[in-house]
Amino acid sequence: MISVREKIAYGLGDTASNIIFQTVMMFLLLFYTDVVGLSPAVVGTMFLFVRVIDAITDPIMGNLADKTRTKWGQFRPYLLWLALPFALISILAFTTPDLSGDNKVIYAFVTYTLLMIAYTAINIPYCGLGGVITADAKERVTVQSYRFVFGMLGGVIVAAATMPMVEWFGQGDSAKGYQLTMVAMSSLGVVLFLLCFLGTKERVAPPEDQDASMKVNLMSLWKNDQWRILCIAAFYLLTGQVLRLTLAVYYVKYFLGREDLITSFLTLGVIASMLGCAVAQPLAKRVCKIKAYIALQSISAAICLLSFFIASDQIVVAFIAFIAWKFFLDMASPLLWAKMADTIDYGHKKTGIRVTGLVYSGVIFFIKMGVAIGGALAGWLLTFYGYQADIEQTEATKHGLLLSFTLFPALGSIAVAWVMRNYTLTEQKVVDIQTELKTG
């Protein structure tokens, strides 16, 4: 059994990651369009291009982590080495230098690229750490539940504090406000990464004689059919989720017409996510994780579809729908990440090669492709429907925004539920696999 203290320490690493990740998801598009002054079409294209570059680095980082051997383990040392560089790059990404239009685009492109590479370099090993803390299938769900609860705490901090901090630090200067806000957020992130490093331990090690090349490791990974299913599901999931989350600020500001409620809307959504993640563990103990995951995605899709029919003056109903969507969608998150650890055992049995870092980095590659497509779609759809910053939007633009925030994300969850019908690693099957691995 893993101690509660260690589970909390592991979870704090995701708090640190989400302080940056959730800021990017919720506010970077708004920062680029309304503060830096870039067009949403340019930002959407940049999001796609940079996130594709970033995704390509995932398998490289995963393979590097798999080959790492230090006195601290394979994955933990990266939290120590990269916490400060990650923080500094985050600050640069939310800095607005006094540059001409084209140079602003170049600066945004370079700093955003560096931010995503730094995020990969620290987050892939962090995710891999979750797969080596314990080999117990039930404990894996528990560890991931703690991770996501504390990860969502980072989201709460971002949702509740970002706009007030921007206003307080900036005193009317939004550019200065965002920069100093990221100084504060990133400093907190460094402390949390270090606490995660100090408070966790790696217990599952790869075979001592394993020293395969990256090509061999990638070939063994591709033979893992259950891993491939999770990759496809992750892509569809993040495409729809990021599209909806990116447009949430615009939905409140322009469709509901209540800019003053943006912080409340996002904060309550993240709190609902935390509660959903907390419920995942007792849910997994009572029902099949696979059936539960499919059901949760179906419910999330239904909520998105029903949200299309909420009128702009139905503020309370809009809040309830968003809160419910976040609750059910993120109740499924720990289940998905626990499944990733299960596919490591499955792949080890099937191929004789254990590639923890590559399994996580491979899924995260598809997650980031989904993030790339979802973020790019948000920018492109805003442009397609005629969005212009800080003006009263036309009815056609508002209708397009509503479509993009409700119906389109629903398709992502529907696709995930459909794909996961082919996933077969039940809890008993995982236990049987682990028994075979131990007996050799």
C-alpha positions in Angstrom: 0.0 0.0 0.0 1.2 3.5 -0.9 1.0 6.0 2.0 -1.4 8.9 1.7 1.6 11.2 2.2 3.3 9.8 -0.9 0.0 10.0 -3.0 -0.3 13.7 -2.0 3.3 14.3 -2.9 2.8 12.7 -6.3 -0.4 14.7 -6.8 1.4 18.0 -6.1 3.5 17.4 -9.2 0.3 17.6 -11.3 -0.8 20.8 -9.4 2.5 22.3 -10.6 1.9 21.0 -14.2 -1.6 22.2 -14.3 -0.8 25.7 -13.1 0.8 26.1 -16.6 -1.3 23.7 -18.6 -4.6 25.1 -17.5 -3.4 28.7 -17.9 -2.5 27.8 -21.5 -5.9 26.1 -22.0 -8.0 28.8 -20.5 -6.2 32.1 -21.2 -3.4 31.8 -23.8 -5.7 32.3 -26.8 -7.4 35.3 -25.0 -3.9 36.7 -24.0 -2.7 36.5 -27.6 -5.9 38.0 -29.2 -6.9 40.6 -26.7 -3.5 41.6 -25.1 -0.8 40.9 -27.6 -3.1 41.8 -30.5 -2.7 38.7 -32.7 -5.5 37.6 -35.0 -7.3 34.4 -33.9 -6.6 32.7 -37.2 -2.8 33.3 -36.8 -2.9 32.0 -33.2 -5.0 29.0 -34.2 -2.4 28.1 -36.9 0.4 28.7 -34.5 -1.2 26.4 -31.9 -1.5 23.6 -34.4 2.0 24.0 -35.7 3.8 24.3 -32.4 1.8 21.5 -30.7 2.6 19.1 -33.6 6.3 19.9 -33.1 5.8 19.4 -29.4 4.0 16.1 -29.9 6.8 14.7 -32.0 9.2 15.3 -29.1 7.1 13.1 -26.8 8.5 9.7 -27.9 12.0 11.0 -27.8 11.5 12.2 -24.2 9.8 8.9 -23.3 12.7 6.9 -24.7 15.2 9.1 -22.9 13.4 8.7 -19.6 13.3 4.9 -20.1 17.1 4.8 -20.5 17.8 7.1 -17.6 19.5 5.5 -14.6 20.3 7.6 -11.5 20.5 7.2 -7.8 17.0 8.9 -7.7 15.5 6.5 -10.3 14.4 6.9 -13.9 11.8 9.6 -13.7 12.1 11.6 -10.5 15.3 13.4 -11.3 13.7 15.3 -14.2 11.4 17.1 -11.7 14.5 18.3 -9.9 16.5 19.3 -13.0 13.7 21.0 -15.0 11.5 22.8 -12.5 13.2 26.1 -12.7 13.8 26.2 -16.5 10.1 25.4 -17.0 9.1 28.2 -14.7 11.3 30.8 -16.5 10.1 29.8 -19.9 6.5 30.1 -18.7 7.1 33.7 -17.7 8.6 34.5 -21.1 5.6 33.0 -22.9 3.3 35.4 -21.1 5.5 38.5 -21.6 4.6 41.1 -24.2 7.7 42.8 -25.6 7.4 46.1 -27.4 7.7 44.7 -31.0 6.2 45.2 -34.4 3.4 43.0 -35.6 5.4 40.4 -37.4 8.0 40.3 -34.6 5.3 39.8 -32.1 4.2 36.7 -34.0 7.8 35.4 -34.1 8.3 36.0 -30.4 5.0 34.3 -29.6 6.0 31.3 -31.8 9.4 30.9 -30.3 8.4 31.3 -26.6 5.3 29.1 -27.0 7.4 26.4 -28.8 10.0 26.5 -25.9 7.1 26.3 -23.4 5.6 23.2 -24.9 9.0 21.5 -25.2 9.8 22.3 -21.6 6.4 21.0 -20.6 7.1 17.7 -22.4 10.5 17.4 -20.8 9.1 17.6 -17.3 5.6 16.1 -17.8 6.6 12.9 -19.6 8.8 11.7 -16.7 6.2 12.9 -14.2 3.5 10.7 -15.9 6.0 7.8 -16.1 6.6 8.1 -12.3 2.9 7.3 -11.8 3.4 3.9 -13.5 6.3 2.9 -11.3 5.1 4.0 -7.8 3.1 0.8 -7.6 2.2 -2.4 -9.5 -1.2 -2.9 -7.9 -4.0 -2.3 -10.3 -6.4 -0.8 -7.7 -3.7 1.3 -6.1 -3.0 2.7 -9.6 -6.5 4.1 -9.7 -6.0 5.6 -6.3 -2.7 7.2 -7.2 -4.2 8.7 -10.3 -7.2 9.9 -8.4 -5.0 11.8 -6.0 -3.0 13.0 -9.0 -6.1 14.4 -10.7 -7.6 15.9 -7.6 -4.4 17.8 -6.9 -4.0 18.5 -10.6 -7.5 20.1 -10.6 -6.4 22.1 -7.6 -3.9 23.7 -10.0 -6.8 24.4 -12.3 -8.8 26.0 -9.4 -5.9 28.2 -8.6 -5.6 29.3 -12.3 -9.4 29.7 -12.8 -10.0 31.6 -9.5 -6.8 33.7 -9.3 -5.6 34.5 -12.9 -7.9 37.3 -13.8 -8.0 38.9 -10.3 -4.1 38.7 -10.2 -3.8 40.2 -13.7 -6.0 43.1 -12.6 -4.1 43.5 -9.3 -0.6 43.3 -10.7 -1.4 45.2 -13.8 -3.4 48.1 -12.4 -4.9 48.7 -15.9 -1.9 47.3 -17.8 -2.9 43.8 -18.8 0.4 42.9 -20.4 2.2 43.7 -17.1 -0.5 41.9 -15.2 -0.2 38.6 -17.1 3.6 38.7 -16.8 3.7 39.2 -13.0 0.9 36.7 -12.6 3.0 34.1 -14.3 6.0 35.0 -12.1 3.8 34.2 -9.0 2.3 31.0 -10.6 5.6 29.6 -11.8 7.4 30.2 -8.5 4.7 28.1 -6.8 5.1 25.5 -9.5 8.8 25.1 -8.7 8.1 24.5 -5.0 5.5 21.9 -5.8 7.7 20.0 -8.3 10.4 19.8 -5.6 7.9 18.5 -3.0 6.9 15.8 -5.5 10.5 14.8 -6.1 11.2 14.6 -2.4 8.0 12.8 -1.4 7.9 9.9 -3.9 9.7 6.6 -4.6 10.1 4.4 -7.7 9.3 0.7 -7.0 8.7 -0.9 -10.4 12.0 -1.2 -12.4 12.5 -2.4 -15.9 14.3 -5.8 -16.5 18.0 -5.4 -15.6 19.2 -6.7 -19.0 16.9 -4.5 -21.0 18.9 -2.1 -23.3 17.0 -2.1 -26.6 17.3 0.7 -29.2 14.6 3.2 -29.7 13.6 1.5 -32.9 13.2 -1.8 -31.2 11.2 -0.1 -28.3 8.9 1.7 -30.8 8.3 -1.6 -32.7 7.4 -3.4 -29.5 5.1 -0.5 -28.5 3.2 -0.6 -31.8 2.5 -4.3 -31.2 0.5 -3.3 -28.1 -3.0 -3.1 -29.5 -4.6 -2.0 -26.2 -2.2 0.9 -26.1 -3.2 1.9 -29.6 -6.9 2.0 -28.5 -6.0 4.4 -25.7 -4.1 6.6 -28.1 -7.1 7.0 -30.5 -9.4 7.6 -27.5 -7.1 10.2 -26.1 -6.9 12.1 -29.4 -10.7 12.3 -29.8 -11.1 13.2 -26.1 -8.7 16.1 -26.1 -9.8 17.5 -29.4 -13.3 18.0 -28.1 -12.3 18.9 -24.5 -9.7 21.6 -25.5 -12.1 23.1 -28.1 -14.8 23.5 -25.4 -12.4 24.7 -22.6 -10.6 27.2 -24.9 -14.0 28.7 -26.0 -15.4 28.8 -22.4 -14.1 32.3 -21.8 -15.6 33.5 -25.1 -18.9 31.7 -24.3 -19.3 33.6 -21.0 -18.0 36.9 -22.3 -19.8 37.1 -25.6 -22.7 34.6 -25.7 -23.9 34.9 -22.1 -22.8 38.6 -22.0 -21.3 38.3 -18.5 -17.6 39.0 -18.6 -17.8 39.5 -14.8 -18.7 35.8 -14.4 -15.7 34.3 -16.2 -13.8 33.6 -13.1 -16.8 32.1 -11.3 -17.6 30.0 -14.4 -14.1 28.5 -14.7 -13.6 28.1 -11.0 -16.8 26.2 -10.4 -16.0 24.0 -13.4 -12.6 23.1 -12.0 -14.0 22.4 -8.6 -16.5 20.0 -10.2 -13.5 18.3 -11.9 -11.9 17.8 -8.6 -15.0 16.2 -7.1 -15.3 14.0 -10.2 -11.7 12.8 -9.9 -12.3 12.1 -6.2 -15.3 9.9 -7.0 -13.3 7.9 -9.6 -11.7 5.6 -7.0 -14.9 4.4 -5.2 -16.5 4.1 -8.6 -13.7 1.8 -9.9 -14.1 -0.4 -6.9 -17.7 -1.1 -7.6 -18.0 -1.3 -11.4 -15.9 -2.3 -14.3 -13.5 0.5 -15.2 -14.1 0.0 -18.9 -17.9 0.2 -18.7 -17.7 3.1 -16.3 -15.4 5.0 -18.7 -17.7 4.5 -21.7 -20.8 5.5 -19.7 -19.1 8.7 -18.4 -18.1 9.7 -22.0 -21.7 9.2 -23.1 -23.1 11.3 -20.3 -20.5 14.1 -21.1 -21.6 14.1 -24.8 -25.3 14.3 -23.8 -24.6 17.3 -21.6 -22.8 19.1 -24.4 -25.6 18.4 -26.8 -28.3 19.7 -24.4 -26.2 22.8 -23.7 -26.9 23.9 -27.3 -30.5 24.6 -26.2 -29.6 26.9 -23.3 -30.5 30.5 -24.0 -28.1 33.3 -23.4 -30.2 34.7 -20.5 -30.3 31.3 -18.7 -27.2 32.0 -16.7 -27.8 29.6 -13.9 -28.7 26.7 -16.3 -25.5 27.4 -18.3 -23.5 27.2 -15.1 -25.1 24.0 -14.0 -24.5 22.4 -17.4 -20.8 23.3 -17.5 -20.3 22.1 -13.9 -22.1 18.8 -14.7 -20.0 18.3 -17.8 -16.7 18.9 -16.0 -17.8 16.6 -13.1 -18.6 13.6 -15.4 -15.9 14.1 -17.9 -13.1 14.4 -15.3 -14.5 11.5 -13.3 -13.2 9.4 -16.2 -9.7 10.9 -16.2 -8.1 8.8 -13.4 -9.6 5.7 -15.1 -7.9 6.5 -18.4 -4.5 7.1 -16.8 -4.7 3.9 -14.7 -5.4 2.0 -18.0 -2.2 3.4 -19.4 -0.2 1.7 -16.6 -2.2 -1.5 -17.3 -1.1 -1.5 -20.9 2.6 -1.3 -19.8 2.1 -4.7 -18.1 0.2 -6.0 -21.1 3.0 -4.9 -23.5 5.7 -6.3 -21.3 4.0 -9.7 -21.4 3.3 -9.6 -25.1 6.8 -8.5 -26.3 9.1 -9.0 -23.4 10.1 -5.3 -23.3 8.9 -2.9 -20.7 8.7 0.7 -22.0 7.0 2.8 -19.3 8.2 6.1 -20.6 7.3 5.3 -24.2 3.8 4.1 -23.3 3.0 7.4 -21.5 4.8 9.6 -24.1 3.0 7.7 -26.9 -0.4 8.4 -25.4 0.6 11.9 -24.6 1.7 12.4 -28.2 -1.9 11.7 -29.2 -3.2 13.8 -26.4 -1.1 16.7 -27.6 -2.3 16.1 -31.2 -5.8 16.4 -29.8 -4.8 19.6 -27.9 -3.3 20.9 -31.1 -6.4 20.3 -33.2 -8.8 21.4 -30.5 -6.9 24.7 -29.9 -6.5 25.3 -33.6 -10.2 24.7 -34.3 -11.0 27.2 -31.6 -9.1 29.9 -33.4 -10.2 29.0 -36.8 -13.9 28.7 -35.8 -13.8 32.1 -34.2 -12.4 33.6 -37.5 -14.9 31.6 -39.6 -17.8 33.0 -37.6 -16.5 36.6 -37.8 -15.2 37.1 -34.2 -13.5 40.4 -33.5 -11.9 41.2 -30.1 -13.7 43.4 -27.5 -16.7 44.4 -29.6 -20.4 43.4 -29.5 -20.5 40.2 -31.6 -23.1 39.7 -34.3 -25.9 37.2 -33.8 -24.3 35.0 -36.5 -21.0 35.0 -34.5 -22.8 34.2 -31.3 -24.6 31.3 -32.9 -21.3 30.0 -34.3 -19.7 30.3 -30.9 -22.6 28.4 -29.4 -22.2 25.6 -32.0 -18.5 25.4 -31.4 -18.9 25.3 -27.6 -21.6 22.6 -27.5 -22.2 20.4 -30.5 -18.7 20.0 -31.8 -17.1 19.0 -28.5 -19.9 16.4 -28.0 -18.6 14.6 -31.1 -15.3 14.0 -29.4 -16.8 12.2 -26.4 -19.1 10.1 -28.7 -16.0 9.0 -30.6 -14.2 8.1 -27.4 -17.1 5.9 -26.2 -17.2 4.2 -29.5 -13.5 3.4 -29.6 -13.3 2.1 -26.0 -15.7 -0.7 -26.8 -12.6 -2.6 -28.1 -10.6 -2.2 -24.9 -10.3 -5.5 -23.1 -7.9 -5.1 -20.1 -10.2 -5.8 -17.2 -8.9 -5.7 -13.7 -8.8 -9.6 -13.5 -6.9 -9.8 -16.8 -4.3 -7.3 -15.5 -3.9 -9.3 -12.3 -3.4 -12.5 -14.4 -0.8 -10.7 -16.6 1.1 -9.5 -13.5 1.1 -13.0 -12.1 2.5 -14.4 -15.3 5.2 -11.7 -15.3 6.3 -12.6 -11.7 6.4 -16.3 -12.3 8.3 -15.8 -15.5 
